[in-house]
Amino acid sequence: MSPLSPTSEAAYDRIRLRQWSAGRARSAGIDRRDLLRLVAAAS
């Protein structure tokens, strides 16, 4: 697998941020609502 160029990585990050903000991002990681709760608790 070839490394992403900085431009490609930035574009990917923007896409993922939009997906996450809309609640459409999927991953094996932490759930969006759980992350928001953790951030709120840490504030």
Long-range contacts (C-beta under 8 A, 24 or more apart in sequence): none
